Amino acid sequence: MGNIFGLVIVRPLGLILLAIFKAVNSYGLAVILFALIVKLICIPLTIKGKKSMLAMTALQAEMQRLQKTYANNRVKLNEEMQKLYEKHGVNPMSGCLPQFIPLPIMMGLYYAVQQPLKFMMGFGDDVIAKLANLVGVDIATAGYYGQITIAERLGQMSDAMGNFPAEVTKITDGMGELLNIDFHFLGLNLAEIPSISHPSILWVIPILSGGTAFLSMLVMQKMQGNKAADNPAAGQMKILNMMMPLMSLYFGFILPGAIGIYWIFNNVFTALQEIVLTKHLRSKGLKEEEERALHEAEEKEAKRAAHREAQKKQSQEAKKKKGDK
């Protein structure tokens, strides 16, 4: 993992996760609230993408007319489609962007979970090496999740009040923020990776991860409506929607349970957000359309009244000239 990604993405996410954990004192709940906060932060971009998707749906009749008109001229069709998008301020791919936002965040959270001593507590490699030696963990052979093992063993050394012995604080004092992290949540160890070859209670995480992703996909399709199937971006969206549940299931089996918990609640929040935003934006769009239609009707009536007034004036002038003669 590059230093830039670690500094720009992972460390800030680790600090956010740390702050939430300190506030709620539950690792699992902290991950859930983290997913909610990320979803709320991304709402402006999500709204923009949703508006674009609804606008694309509203343009279906015009797009179908262009497709029939230029069925044998692909270049001209693309030009006319682009003009149509520009005229209505629509970006056909902006609706897909919010789907990819959780991926770098998930990867950042993965490293924050994988290396809690470094990215949550802020310890350097030298301090981590000393802590590993203290608790009997060989960093060189501990694998990807050595820091989780160290954190768990350090937690076992703390007393009932969460205080650590002097040999621990002597190493960490002033170097970072030492915390006793309990990775268990609702009977699940979120530091562990569900094993596909060894069935266990942890299997509930990848199963729910894939299931909620599928549910989120169904909600999005329903909210987009049947007309969205004719959208030029519908092909890409359909492939993406089919991939997300499979990716969620796959990630659930190869990443720590904390990542699966994040993905599950990200899917749930996405489905709820889709329902609320679609209803709100459609209601707002109908109101704007009614106001626009009323404004256009008033303009037409004003033009007709002006035309009648002009005709009346011309008639009066014509009668006056005739009378003068």
C-alpha positions as CSV (number, residue, x, y, z in Angstrom):
1,M,0.0,0.0,0.0
2,G,1.4,3.4,-1.0
3,N,2.3,6.0,1.6
4,I,0.0,8.6,-0.2
5,F,-3.0,6.3,0.0
6,G,-2.2,5.5,3.6
7,L,-1.9,9.2,4.6
8,V,-4.7,10.6,2.4
9,I,-7.3,7.8,2.7
10,V,-6.6,5.2,5.4
11,R,-5.3,7.4,8.3
12,P,-8.3,9.9,8.1
13,L,-10.7,6.9,8.0
14,G,-8.9,5.3,10.9
15,L,-9.2,8.5,12.9
16,I,-12.9,8.7,12.1
17,L,-13.4,5.1,13.1
18,L,-11.3,5.8,16.3
19,A,-13.4,8.8,17.3
20,I,-16.7,6.8,16.8
21,F,-15.3,3.9,18.7
22,K,-14.4,6.1,21.6
23,A,-17.8,7.6,21.6
24,V,-19.8,4.4,21.6
25,N,-17.3,1.9,23.0
26,S,-18.3,-0.8,20.6
27,Y,-16.2,-1.8,17.6
28,G,-19.1,-3.3,15.6
29,L,-21.4,-0.3,16.3
30,A,-18.6,2.0,15.3
31,V,-18.3,0.4,11.9
32,I,-22.0,0.7,11.4
33,L,-22.1,4.3,12.3
34,F,-19.0,4.8,10.1
35,A,-21.0,3.4,7.1
36,L,-23.9,5.8,7.9
37,I,-21.6,8.9,8.2
38,V,-19.9,8.0,4.9
39,K,-23.3,7.7,3.3
40,L,-24.4,11.1,4.6
41,I,-21.2,12.8,3.5
42,C,-21.7,11.4,-0.1
43,I,-25.4,12.6,-0.3
44,P,-24.6,15.7,-2.5
45,L,-22.9,13.6,-5.1
46,T,-25.6,10.9,-4.9
47,I,-28.4,13.5,-5.4
48,K,-26.6,14.8,-8.5
49,G,-26.3,11.3,-9.9
50,K,-29.9,10.6,-9.1
51,K,-31.1,13.7,-10.8
52,S,-29.2,12.7,-13.9
53,M,-30.8,9.2,-13.9
54,L,-34.3,10.7,-13.5
55,A,-33.5,13.2,-16.3
56,M,-32.4,10.4,-18.5
57,T,-35.6,8.5,-17.9
58,A,-37.6,11.6,-18.8
59,L,-35.8,11.9,-22.2
60,Q,-36.6,8.3,-23.3
61,A,-39.2,9.4,-26.0
62,E,-36.8,11.8,-27.6
63,M,-33.9,9.3,-27.4
64,Q,-36.0,6.6,-29.0
65,R,-36.9,9.0,-31.8
66,L,-33.3,9.7,-32.5
67,Q,-32.4,6.0,-32.5
68,K,-35.0,5.4,-35.1
69,T,-34.0,8.4,-37.2
70,Y,-30.3,7.6,-37.2
71,A,-30.5,3.8,-37.0
72,N,-28.0,3.5,-39.9
73,N,-25.7,6.3,-38.9
74,R,-24.0,5.6,-35.6
75,V,-21.8,8.7,-35.7
76,K,-24.7,11.0,-36.3
77,L,-26.7,9.3,-33.6
78,N,-23.9,9.8,-31.1
79,E,-23.7,13.5,-32.1
80,E,-27.4,14.1,-31.7
81,M,-27.5,12.2,-28.4
82,Q,-24.7,14.4,-27.1
83,K,-26.5,17.5,-28.2
84,L,-29.6,16.2,-26.4
85,Y,-27.6,15.6,-23.2
86,E,-26.0,19.0,-23.4
87,K,-29.4,20.8,-24.0
88,H,-30.9,19.2,-20.9
89,G,-27.7,19.3,-18.8
90,V,-27.6,15.5,-18.5
91,N,-24.5,13.2,-17.9
92,P,-25.5,9.6,-18.8
93,M,-22.7,8.1,-16.7
94,S,-23.1,10.3,-13.5
95,G,-25.7,7.9,-12.2
96,C,-23.1,5.2,-12.0
97,L,-20.4,7.2,-10.1
98,P,-22.1,6.8,-6.6
99,Q,-21.9,3.0,-7.1
100,F,-18.1,3.2,-7.1
101,I,-17.6,5.6,-4.2
102,P,-17.8,2.8,-1.5
103,L,-15.0,0.8,-3.1
104,P,-12.0,3.0,-2.2
105,I,-13.6,3.7,1.2
106,M,-14.0,0.0,1.8
107,M,-10.3,-0.6,0.9
108,G,-9.3,2.3,3.2
109,L,-11.4,0.8,6.0
110,Y,-9.9,-2.6,5.2
111,Y,-6.4,-1.3,6.0
112,A,-7.7,0.6,9.1
113,V,-9.1,-2.7,10.3
114,Q,-6.1,-4.8,9.2
115,Q,-3.6,-2.4,10.9
116,P,-5.4,-0.8,13.9
117,L,-2.2,0.0,15.7
118,K,-0.9,2.0,12.8
119,F,-4.0,3.7,11.3
120,M,-6.4,3.9,14.3
121,M,-4.0,4.4,17.2
122,G,-1.2,6.1,15.3
123,F,1.8,4.1,16.3
124,G,4.9,3.9,14.1
125,D,6.6,0.7,12.9
126,D,9.2,0.8,15.7
127,V,6.6,1.0,18.5
128,I,4.5,-1.8,16.8
129,A,7.6,-4.0,16.6
130,K,8.3,-3.5,20.4
131,L,4.6,-4.3,21.2
132,A,4.7,-7.4,19.0
133,N,7.8,-8.6,20.9
134,L,6.2,-7.8,24.2
135,V,3.1,-10.0,23.5
136,G,5.0,-12.7,21.7
137,V,4.0,-12.1,18.1
138,D,6.5,-12.5,15.3
139,I,5.7,-9.7,12.9
140,A,7.6,-11.3,10.1
141,T,5.5,-14.5,10.2
142,A,2.2,-13.1,11.6
143,G,0.8,-12.4,8.2
144,Y,-1.6,-9.6,7.1
145,Y,-3.5,-9.6,10.4
146,G,-0.6,-9.5,12.8
147,Q,-1.6,-6.1,14.2
148,I,-5.0,-7.4,15.0
149,T,-3.4,-10.3,17.0
150,I,-1.2,-7.8,18.8
151,A,-4.2,-5.6,19.6
152,E,-6.2,-8.6,20.9
153,R,-3.3,-9.7,23.2
154,L,-2.8,-6.2,24.5
155,G,-6.5,-6.1,25.3
156,Q,-6.1,-9.2,27.3
157,M,-3.3,-7.6,29.4
158,S,-5.5,-4.6,30.4
159,D,-7.4,-4.6,33.8
160,A,-11.1,-4.3,34.4
161,M,-10.9,-0.5,34.0
162,G,-9.1,-0.8,30.7
163,N,-5.7,0.3,32.1
164,F,-2.6,-1.3,30.6
165,P,0.4,-2.5,32.7
166,A,3.6,-0.3,32.9
167,E,5.6,-2.4,30.5
168,V,3.0,-1.5,27.8
169,T,2.6,2.2,28.5
170,K,6.4,2.6,28.7
171,I,6.5,1.6,25.0
172,T,3.5,3.6,23.8
173,D,3.6,6.7,26.1
174,G,3.4,9.8,23.9
175,M,3.7,7.8,20.7
176,G,0.0,7.3,19.9
177,E,-3.3,6.5,21.6
178,L,-3.4,3.0,23.1
179,L,-6.9,1.5,23.2
180,N,-8.4,-1.7,24.4
181,I,-10.4,-2.8,21.3
182,D,-12.8,-5.7,21.7
183,F,-13.4,-6.9,18.2
184,H,-16.4,-9.0,19.2
185,F,-19.9,-7.9,18.2
186,L,-23.2,-9.8,18.7
187,G,-21.1,-13.0,19.3
188,L,-19.0,-12.5,16.1
189,N,-15.3,-11.8,16.1
190,L,-15.0,-9.0,13.5
191,A,-11.3,-9.4,13.3
192,E,-11.6,-12.9,11.9
193,I,-12.1,-13.8,8.2
194,P,-15.0,-16.2,7.5
195,S,-13.6,-19.4,6.1
196,I,-15.4,-20.7,3.0
197,S,-13.9,-24.2,3.7
198,H,-14.9,-24.3,7.4
199,P,-18.6,-23.4,8.0
200,S,-19.1,-21.3,11.1
201,I,-21.4,-18.6,12.6
202,L,-19.2,-16.0,10.7
203,W,-20.8,-17.2,7.5
204,V,-23.8,-15.0,8.4
205,I,-21.7,-12.0,7.4
206,P,-20.9,-12.8,3.8
207,I,-24.4,-14.2,3.3
208,L,-26.0,-11.0,4.6
209,S,-23.5,-9.0,2.6
210,G,-24.5,-10.6,-0.7
211,G,-28.2,-10.6,0.2
212,T,-28.4,-6.9,1.1
213,A,-26.5,-6.0,-2.0
214,F,-29.1,-8.0,-4.1
215,L,-31.9,-6.2,-2.2
216,S,-30.3,-2.8,-2.8
217,M,-30.1,-3.7,-6.5
218,L,-33.8,-4.6,-6.6
219,V,-34.8,-1.4,-4.9
220,M,-32.7,0.7,-7.3
221,Q,-34.2,-1.0,-10.3
222,K,-37.8,-0.5,-9.0
223,M,-37.1,3.2,-8.2
224,Q,-35.6,3.8,-11.6
225,G,-38.8,2.5,-13.3
226,N,-39.2,0.3,-16.4
227,K,-38.3,3.2,-18.8
228,A,-34.8,3.2,-17.4
229,A,-34.2,-0.1,-19.3
230,D,-33.9,1.9,-22.5
231,N,-31.3,4.2,-21.1
232,P,-28.0,4.1,-23.1
233,A,-26.2,3.6,-19.7
234,A,-28.7,0.8,-18.7
235,G,-26.4,-1.9,-20.1
236,Q,-23.5,-0.8,-17.9
237,M,-25.8,-0.3,-14.9
238,K,-27.3,-3.8,-15.4
239,I,-23.9,-5.4,-15.4
240,L,-22.8,-3.4,-12.4
241,N,-26.0,-4.3,-10.5
242,M,-25.4,-8.0,-11.2
243,M,-21.8,-7.8,-10.1
244,M,-22.3,-6.0,-6.8
245,P,-24.1,-8.9,-5.0
246,L,-21.4,-11.4,-6.2
247,M,-18.6,-9.0,-5.2
248,S,-20.2,-8.5,-1.7
249,L,-20.4,-12.2,-1.2
250,Y,-16.8,-12.7,-2.4
251,F,-15.4,-9.9,-0.2
252,G,-17.3,-11.3,2.8
253,F,-15.3,-14.5,2.6
254,I,-11.8,-12.9,2.0
255,L,-11.9,-9.9,4.3
256,P,-12.2,-9.5,8.1
257,G,-15.8,-9.5,9.4
258,A,-15.6,-5.8,10.1
259,I,-15.5,-5.1,6.4
260,G,-18.5,-7.4,5.8
261,I,-20.4,-5.5,8.5
262,Y,-19.6,-2.2,6.8
263,W,-20.7,-3.6,3.4
264,I,-24.0,-5.0,4.8
265,F,-25.1,-1.6,6.3
266,N,-23.8,0.3,3.4
267,N,-26.2,-1.7,1.2
268,V,-29.1,-1.2,3.7
269,F,-28.4,2.6,3.9
270,T,-28.1,2.7,0.0
271,A,-31.6,1.0,-0.4
272,L,-33.2,3.4,2.1
273,Q,-31.5,6.4,0.6
274,E,-32.7,5.4,-2.9
275,I,-36.3,5.2,-1.8
276,V,-36.3,8.5,0.0
277,L,-34.3,10.5,-2.7
278,T,-36.3,9.1,-5.6
279,K,-39.7,10.0,-4.1
280,H,-38.4,13.4,-3.0
281,L,-36.8,14.3,-6.4
282,R,-39.8,13.0,-8.4
283,S,-42.2,15.0,-6.3
284,K,-40.0,18.0,-6.7
285,G,-39.7,17.4,-10.4
286,L,-43.5,17.1,-10.8
287,K,-43.9,20.4,-8.9
288,E,-41.3,22.1,-11.1
289,E,-43.0,20.7,-14.2
290,E,-46.4,22.0,-13.1
291,E,-44.9,25.4,-12.4
292,R,-43.1,25.4,-15.8
293,A,-46.4,24.4,-17.6
294,L,-48.3,27.2,-15.7
295,H,-45.6,29.7,-16.6
296,E,-45.7,28.7,-20.3
297,A,-49.5,28.9,-20.3
298,E,-49.3,32.4,-18.8
299,E,-46.8,33.5,-21.4
300,K,-48.9,32.1,-24.2
301,E,-52.0,33.8,-22.8
302,A,-50.0,37.1,-22.5
303,K,-48.9,36.8,-26.1
304,R,-52.5,36.1,-27.3
305,A,-53.7,39.1,-25.3
306,A,-51.0,41.3,-26.8
307,H,-51.9,40.0,-30.3
308,R,-55.6,40.7,-29.7
309,E,-54.7,44.2,-28.4
310,A,-52.5,44.9,-31.4
311,Q,-55.3,43.7,-33.8
312,K,-57.8,45.9,-32.0
313,K,-55.5,48.9,-32.3
314,Q,-54.9,48.2,-36.0
315,S,-58.6,47.9,-36.6
316,Q,-59.3,51.2,-34.7
317,E,-56.5,53.0,-36.7
318,A,-57.9,51.6,-40.0
319,K,-61.5,52.9,-39.1
320,K,-60.0,56.2,-38.1
321,K,-58.2,56.6,-41.5
322,K,-61.3,55.5,-43.3
323,G,-63.4,58.1,-41.4
324,D,-60.9,60.9,-42.2
325,K,-61.3,60.2,-45.9
